[in-house]
Amino acid sequence: MRTKASPAACCTTLEARFCAVRALSADLVAPLSDADASVQSMDDASPAKWHLAHTSWFFETFVLRDFVPGYRLHDDRFPFLFNSYYEAEGQRHARARRGMVTRPSLAQVLDYRAAVDAALVAALPDLPEAALALVELGCHHEEQHQELLLTDILHLFSCNPVEPAMWPGERKIPVEMPAPLRWIDGVEGVAEIGATGASFTFDCEGPRHRVLLHPHAIADRTVTNGEWAAFIADGGYRDPRHWLSDGWAWVKAQGIDAPLYWEQGDSGWTRFGLDGRRAIDPAAPVTHVSFFEADAYASWAGARLPTEAEWEVAAAGYDAAGGNQLDRAGPVEPRPAPLGPAFFGDVWEWTGSAYRPYPGFATAEGAVGEYNGKFMSGQFVLRGGSCATPRGHARASYRNFFYPHQRWQFTGVRLAKDL
């Protein structure tokens, strides 16, 4: 939804936002070769080139095609190639085979983006309110893909034996120690969660509704690499007592013994990131762990994962635009938590809540109604944003969601406990 303002002011502000979002995507892929941008490392990931084209297809399809009289598609083949999951938009290329689309080239995709950008900016002053709302949605949609682009490239580079760095940096041995974990007493009784309607939100964030919170406490920071290393050393990945049945089956079937991208060498644990392979920083938040791992760690620690209601009520008083989030193209990695409670940035935090609709939820009319609602099955909610989340994208009511085994995103753990 959009805040009310004059049409001219809306267009001026929205144009600036649109241009900034589109420019950041281009900046993020600047270090990549055509090959880097074309390869797909697994079914869950997409090539960087596909992210660039898909986000352009979104604007071209739902705004230019549907609201600009006489607009002609840049290429009639692109809707089939770059539609993601919109059944209402017809047939599309199989997700698992996006890496086979070696052409159009990266340069041609960037040309496509430039053409869409020029057409949309020219059309903005004459677009109706419904189209302007879709432009705003498209900007937030592209920010989601900016994070996916980075995590997909990270996974791709991790599959390369030479482990290339996207943004090389100075190598150093971390020496910082984590601040002791402290517990914050949570709100007890009836509270409200969900979107307030004051600014843009995704449909799955509402309606706002009441929840009942039981006595609990929530950690003031997320679990660190050093704390996770202690879990590993104590046999956490070998003890079925801490694991859900599905999680234990996953650990055994996949041979899981550490977070994704961790390796143990003669000098200790290292991790692979967008800046290459480095020694883990014991004070930095652990990341690239699945819901199964997060739940097992919480059990080992004598705690549990917070519910999404507990998390949102606790985080509501903190600055959602603060913390370590994505501002520009450059090194992206979780950093040690600051002194004092922090709820936004660094890593997405698994909750114990299933991703399901709130009371009164209804999908939007048309193809955009497929955006979130149809995925409300078998996934768990994450909160808080990460170091790869564009600053300003997250908020207390924001609901991210992934399947319990997935961990290629910047996913971490905050503990909670009953009182």
C-alpha positions as CSV (number, residue, x, y, z in Angstrom):
1,M,0.0,0.0,0.0
2,R,1.1,3.6,-0.5
3,T,1.0,6.7,1.6
4,K,-1.1,9.5,0.2
5,A,0.5,12.5,-1.5
6,S,0.0,14.6,-4.6
7,P,0.4,12.8,-7.9
8,A,3.4,14.9,-8.9
9,A,5.1,14.4,-5.6
10,C,4.4,10.6,-5.8
11,C,6.0,10.4,-9.2
12,T,9.1,12.4,-8.2
13,T,9.7,10.4,-5.1
14,L,8.9,7.1,-6.8
15,E,11.1,7.8,-9.7
16,A,14.1,8.5,-7.5
17,R,13.4,5.3,-5.6
18,F,13.0,3.3,-8.7
19,C,16.2,4.6,-10.2
20,A,18.2,4.0,-7.0
21,V,17.0,0.4,-6.7
22,R,17.7,-0.4,-10.4
23,A,21.2,1.2,-10.1
24,L,22.1,-0.9,-7.1
25,S,21.3,-4.1,-9.0
26,A,23.6,-3.1,-11.8
27,D,26.3,-2.2,-9.3
28,L,26.0,-5.6,-7.6
29,V,26.8,-7.5,-10.8
30,A,29.6,-5.2,-12.0
31,P,32.4,-7.6,-10.8
32,L,30.8,-10.6,-12.6
33,S,31.8,-12.0,-15.9
34,D,29.1,-13.3,-18.4
35,A,29.9,-16.8,-17.2
36,D,29.6,-15.8,-13.5
37,A,26.2,-14.3,-14.3
38,S,24.9,-17.3,-16.3
39,V,25.6,-20.4,-14.2
40,Q,23.1,-21.9,-11.8
41,S,24.7,-23.9,-8.9
42,M,21.5,-25.6,-7.5
43,D,17.8,-25.6,-8.0
44,D,17.1,-23.2,-5.2
45,A,19.4,-20.6,-6.7
46,S,19.1,-18.6,-9.9
47,P,21.8,-17.1,-12.2
48,A,22.5,-13.4,-11.5
49,K,21.5,-12.7,-15.1
50,W,18.1,-14.2,-14.5
51,H,17.6,-12.0,-11.4
52,L,18.4,-8.9,-13.5
53,A,16.0,-10.0,-16.3
54,H,13.2,-11.3,-14.1
55,T,12.9,-8.0,-12.1
56,S,12.8,-6.1,-15.4
57,W,10.1,-8.5,-16.7
58,F,8.0,-7.7,-13.6
59,F,8.0,-4.0,-14.4
60,E,7.5,-4.6,-18.1
61,T,4.6,-7.0,-17.6
62,F,2.6,-5.6,-14.8
63,V,3.2,-1.9,-15.5
64,L,4.3,-1.2,-19.0
65,R,2.3,-3.9,-20.8
66,D,-0.8,-3.4,-18.7
67,F,-0.9,0.4,-18.3
68,V,1.0,2.0,-21.1
69,P,-1.1,2.2,-24.4
70,G,0.9,1.0,-27.4
71,Y,3.8,-0.4,-25.4
72,R,5.5,-3.3,-27.3
73,L,7.5,-5.9,-25.5
74,H,11.3,-5.6,-25.7
75,D,11.5,-9.3,-26.8
76,D,8.5,-11.6,-27.2
77,R,10.6,-14.5,-25.9
78,F,11.5,-12.9,-22.6
79,P,8.1,-13.6,-20.8
80,F,8.7,-17.4,-21.2
81,L,12.3,-17.1,-20.0
82,F,11.9,-14.7,-17.1
83,N,8.5,-15.4,-15.5
84,S,9.2,-17.0,-12.2
85,Y,6.1,-18.7,-10.8
86,Y,3.1,-16.6,-12.0
87,E,0.6,-19.2,-13.3
88,A,-1.7,-16.5,-14.6
89,E,1.1,-15.3,-17.0
90,G,1.3,-18.7,-18.8
91,Q,4.1,-21.2,-19.5
92,R,7.6,-20.5,-18.4
93,H,11.1,-22.0,-18.5
94,A,11.7,-24.6,-15.8
95,R,13.3,-23.1,-12.6
96,A,15.9,-25.9,-12.3
97,R,17.1,-25.1,-15.9
98,R,17.6,-21.4,-15.7
99,G,21.3,-21.9,-16.0
100,M,20.9,-23.3,-19.5
101,V,19.8,-19.9,-20.7
102,T,23.3,-18.8,-21.9
103,R,21.7,-16.3,-24.2
104,P,20.6,-13.5,-24.1
105,S,24.0,-12.5,-22.8
106,L,24.6,-10.4,-19.7
107,A,25.2,-7.4,-21.9
108,Q,21.9,-8.0,-23.7
109,V,20.1,-8.4,-20.3
110,L,21.5,-5.1,-19.2
111,D,20.3,-3.5,-22.4
112,Y,16.8,-4.9,-21.7
113,R,17.0,-3.3,-18.2
114,A,18.0,0.0,-19.7
115,A,15.1,-0.1,-22.2
116,V,12.5,-1.0,-19.4
117,D,13.9,1.8,-17.2
118,A,13.6,4.4,-19.9
119,A,10.1,3.4,-20.8
120,L,8.9,3.3,-17.2
121,V,10.4,6.6,-16.2
122,A,8.8,8.2,-19.2
123,A,5.5,6.7,-18.4
124,L,5.5,7.5,-14.6
125,P,3.7,11.0,-14.8
126,D,0.7,9.5,-16.6
127,L,0.3,6.2,-14.7
128,P,-2.8,5.7,-12.6
129,E,-2.6,5.0,-8.9
130,A,-3.0,1.3,-9.4
131,A,0.1,1.3,-11.6
132,L,2.1,3.4,-9.2
133,A,1.4,0.9,-6.5
134,L,2.8,-1.8,-8.7
135,V,5.9,0.2,-9.3
136,E,6.4,0.5,-5.6
137,L,5.8,-3.2,-5.2
138,G,8.3,-3.9,-8.0
139,C,11.0,-1.9,-6.1
140,H,10.5,-3.9,-3.0
141,H,10.4,-7.1,-5.1
142,E,13.7,-6.1,-6.7
143,E,15.3,-5.6,-3.3
144,Q,14.4,-9.1,-2.4
145,H,16.1,-10.3,-5.6
146,Q,19.2,-8.2,-4.8
147,E,19.6,-10.3,-1.6
148,L,18.9,-13.5,-3.5
149,L,21.4,-12.5,-6.2
150,L,24.2,-12.1,-3.6
151,T,23.4,-15.3,-1.8
152,D,23.1,-17.2,-5.1
153,I,26.5,-15.9,-6.3
154,L,28.0,-16.9,-2.9
155,H,26.8,-20.4,-3.4
156,L,28.0,-20.5,-6.9
157,F,31.5,-19.3,-6.0
158,S,31.6,-21.8,-3.1
159,C,31.3,-24.6,-5.7
160,N,34.3,-23.3,-7.6
161,P,37.5,-25.1,-6.3
162,V,39.5,-21.9,-6.3
163,E,36.8,-20.2,-4.2
164,P,37.0,-16.7,-5.8
165,A,36.1,-13.6,-3.9
166,M,33.5,-11.3,-5.3
167,W,34.9,-8.4,-3.3
168,P,38.5,-9.2,-2.1
169,G,39.5,-7.6,1.1
170,E,42.4,-7.5,3.6
171,R,42.8,-10.8,5.3
172,K,43.1,-10.6,9.1
173,I,42.8,-12.9,12.1
174,P,39.7,-11.9,14.1
175,V,40.5,-11.1,17.8
176,E,37.2,-9.6,19.0
177,M,35.3,-11.4,21.9
178,P,31.5,-11.5,21.9
179,A,29.5,-9.6,24.4
180,P,27.8,-11.9,27.0
181,L,24.3,-12.9,26.0
182,R,21.6,-11.1,28.1
183,W,17.9,-11.9,28.4
184,I,15.2,-9.4,27.8
185,D,11.9,-10.0,29.5
186,G,9.2,-10.2,26.9
187,V,5.7,-8.6,26.9
188,E,3.1,-10.8,28.6
189,G,-0.6,-10.9,27.8
190,V,-2.5,-9.6,24.7
191,A,-0.4,-7.7,22.1
192,E,-0.8,-6.7,18.5
193,I,1.3,-7.7,15.5
194,G,1.2,-7.2,11.8
195,A,1.3,-4.3,9.4
196,T,-0.2,-1.0,10.6
197,G,-1.0,0.4,7.2
198,A,1.2,3.5,7.7
199,S,3.5,2.6,4.8
200,F,4.3,-0.1,2.2
201,T,4.0,-3.7,3.4
202,F,3.7,-7.0,1.6
203,D,0.3,-8.7,1.8
204,C,1.5,-11.5,4.1
205,E,2.3,-9.0,6.8
206,G,-1.3,-8.3,7.6
207,P,-4.0,-7.9,8.8
208,R,-2.9,-6.5,12.1
209,H,-4.3,-8.7,14.8
210,R,-4.1,-9.6,18.5
211,V,-2.0,-12.4,19.9
212,L,-1.6,-13.8,23.4
213,L,2.0,-13.9,24.7
214,H,2.9,-16.1,27.6
215,P,5.8,-15.3,30.1
216,H,9.1,-15.5,28.2
217,A,12.4,-13.9,27.6
218,I,14.3,-13.3,24.4
219,A,18.1,-12.9,23.8
220,D,19.5,-9.5,23.2
221,R,21.6,-10.7,20.3
222,T,22.0,-13.7,18.0
223,V,24.2,-16.7,18.5
224,T,27.8,-16.3,17.6
225,N,30.3,-18.4,15.6
226,G,32.2,-19.0,18.8
227,E,29.1,-20.3,20.6
228,W,28.3,-22.5,17.6
229,A,31.8,-23.9,17.6
230,A,31.2,-25.0,21.2
231,F,28.0,-26.8,20.0
232,I,30.0,-28.6,17.4
233,A,32.8,-29.5,19.9
234,D,30.2,-30.9,22.3
235,G,28.9,-33.3,19.6
236,G,25.8,-31.3,18.8
237,Y,25.7,-32.7,15.2
238,R,26.1,-36.3,16.5
239,D,23.5,-36.3,19.3
240,P,19.9,-37.1,18.1
241,R,18.4,-35.9,21.4
242,H,18.6,-32.3,20.2
243,W,17.1,-32.8,16.8
244,L,13.7,-33.0,15.3
245,S,13.1,-36.3,13.5
246,D,13.1,-34.7,10.1
247,G,16.2,-32.7,11.1
248,W,18.1,-35.8,12.3
249,A,17.2,-37.6,9.0
250,W,18.5,-34.6,7.1
251,V,21.8,-34.5,9.1
252,K,22.5,-38.2,8.5
253,A,21.4,-38.2,4.8
254,Q,23.4,-35.1,3.9
255,G,26.4,-35.7,6.2
256,I,25.9,-32.3,7.9
257,D,28.5,-31.5,10.6
258,A,28.8,-27.7,10.5
259,P,27.2,-24.5,9.1
260,L,27.2,-24.2,5.3
261,Y,30.6,-22.9,4.0
262,W,32.5,-23.9,7.2
263,E,35.6,-26.0,7.0
264,Q,38.0,-27.2,9.7
265,G,41.7,-26.9,9.0
266,D,44.9,-27.2,11.0
267,S,44.4,-23.7,12.5
268,G,40.7,-24.1,13.3
269,W,37.4,-23.3,11.6
270,T,37.2,-21.1,8.5
271,R,34.2,-19.9,6.5
272,F,33.7,-19.0,2.8
273,G,32.1,-15.6,2.1
274,L,31.8,-13.1,-0.7
275,D,35.2,-11.9,0.4
276,G,36.7,-15.4,0.1
277,R,37.7,-17.9,2.7
278,R,38.7,-16.6,6.1
279,A,39.0,-17.7,9.7
280,I,35.7,-17.4,11.5
281,D,35.2,-14.4,13.7
282,P,34.1,-15.9,17.0
283,A,32.1,-12.7,17.9
284,A,30.2,-12.5,14.6
285,P,26.8,-14.0,14.3
286,V,26.7,-17.6,13.0
287,T,25.1,-17.8,9.6
288,H,24.0,-20.2,6.9
289,V,22.3,-22.5,9.3
290,S,19.0,-24.3,8.6
291,F,15.8,-24.3,10.8
292,F,16.8,-27.8,11.7
293,E,20.2,-26.7,13.0
294,A,18.7,-23.6,14.7
295,D,16.2,-25.7,16.6
296,A,18.8,-28.3,17.6
297,Y,21.1,-25.6,18.9
298,A,18.3,-24.1,20.9
299,S,17.6,-27.5,22.5
300,W,21.3,-28.0,23.3
301,A,21.4,-24.5,24.9
302,G,18.4,-25.2,27.1
303,A,16.3,-22.7,25.2
304,R,14.0,-22.5,22.2
305,L,13.4,-20.4,19.1
306,P,11.2,-17.4,19.6
307,T,7.7,-17.3,18.0
308,E,7.3,-14.7,15.3
309,A,4.9,-12.8,17.6
310,E,7.4,-12.7,20.5
311,W,10.1,-11.5,18.0
312,E,8.0,-8.8,16.5
313,V,6.7,-7.3,19.8
314,A,10.3,-7.3,21.1
315,A,11.7,-5.7,18.0
316,A,9.0,-3.1,17.5
317,G,10.8,-0.4,19.5
318,Y,14.1,-0.7,17.6
319,D,15.3,1.0,14.4
320,A,14.5,-1.3,11.5
321,A,16.9,0.7,9.3
322,G,19.8,0.3,11.7
323,G,22.4,-2.4,12.0
324,N,24.5,-4.1,9.4
325,Q,22.5,-4.1,6.2
326,L,23.2,-3.6,2.5
327,D,23.9,0.0,1.4
328,R,26.0,-0.3,-1.7
329,A,27.9,-2.8,-3.7
330,G,30.9,-4.0,-1.7
331,P,31.9,-6.5,1.0
332,V,28.9,-8.2,2.6
333,E,29.3,-10.3,5.8
334,P,27.8,-10.5,9.3
335,R,29.7,-8.4,11.9
336,P,29.9,-8.7,15.7
337,A,26.8,-7.4,17.4
338,P,27.0,-3.9,19.0
339,L,26.7,-3.5,22.7
340,G,23.1,-3.4,23.7
341,P,20.1,-5.2,22.1
342,A,19.9,-5.4,18.3
343,F,17.2,-6.9,16.2
344,F,17.9,-5.8,12.6
345,G,20.7,-6.7,10.2
346,D,23.5,-9.2,10.0
347,V,21.4,-12.4,9.8
348,W,17.8,-13.5,9.2
349,E,16.6,-15.1,12.4
350,W,14.7,-18.3,12.4
351,T,11.5,-18.4,14.5
352,G,9.5,-21.4,15.6
353,S,6.5,-20.2,13.7
354,A,5.1,-21.8,10.6
355,Y,4.5,-19.5,7.6
356,R,0.8,-19.4,7.5
357,P,-1.8,-16.7,6.8
358,Y,-2.8,-14.2,9.6
359,P,-6.5,-14.1,10.6
360,G,-8.4,-12.3,7.8
361,F,-5.7,-12.6,5.2
362,A,-6.9,-12.4,1.6
363,T,-4.8,-12.5,-1.6
364,A,-4.9,-9.6,-4.1
365,E,-6.8,-9.8,-7.3
366,G,-4.9,-10.8,-10.5
367,A,-1.5,-12.3,-11.0
368,V,0.2,-10.3,-8.2
369,G,-2.1,-12.2,-5.8
370,E,0.3,-15.2,-6.4
371,Y,3.1,-13.2,-4.7
372,N,3.1,-14.6,-1.2
373,G,-0.1,-16.4,-0.3
374,K,0.4,-19.6,-2.3
375,F,3.7,-20.3,-0.5
376,M,2.1,-20.6,3.0
377,S,2.8,-24.3,3.4
378,G,5.7,-26.2,4.9
379,Q,7.9,-23.2,5.5
380,F,9.1,-21.3,8.6
381,V,9.2,-17.6,9.3
382,L,12.4,-15.6,9.6
383,R,12.7,-12.1,10.9
384,G,15.1,-9.1,11.1
385,G,16.9,-8.8,7.7
386,S,20.5,-9.6,7.1
387,C,23.8,-8.0,5.9
388,A,22.5,-8.6,2.3
389,T,19.1,-7.0,2.9
390,P,18.9,-3.5,1.3
391,R,18.7,-1.0,4.1
392,G,15.1,0.3,4.5
393,H,13.6,-3.0,3.1
394,A,13.0,-4.7,6.5
395,R,10.7,-3.7,9.3
396,A,9.3,-5.3,12.5
397,S,6.3,-6.8,10.7
398,Y,8.4,-8.2,7.8
399,R,7.9,-12.0,7.3
400,N,10.6,-13.8,5.4
401,F,10.1,-17.6,4.9
402,F,12.1,-20.6,3.8
403,Y,11.9,-24.4,4.0
404,P,13.5,-25.9,7.2
405,H,16.4,-27.5,5.4
406,Q,17.5,-24.4,3.4
407,R,20.5,-22.5,4.6
408,W,22.2,-20.7,1.6
409,Q,20.7,-17.4,2.8
410,F,22.2,-15.4,5.6
411,T,20.2,-17.2,8.3
412,G,21.0,-17.3,12.0
413,V,19.6,-17.9,15.4
414,R,18.2,-15.8,18.3
415,L,17.2,-17.8,21.4
416,A,14.1,-17.4,23.6
417,K,13.0,-19.2,26.7
418,D,9.9,-19.7,28.8
419,L,9.6,-18.0,32.2
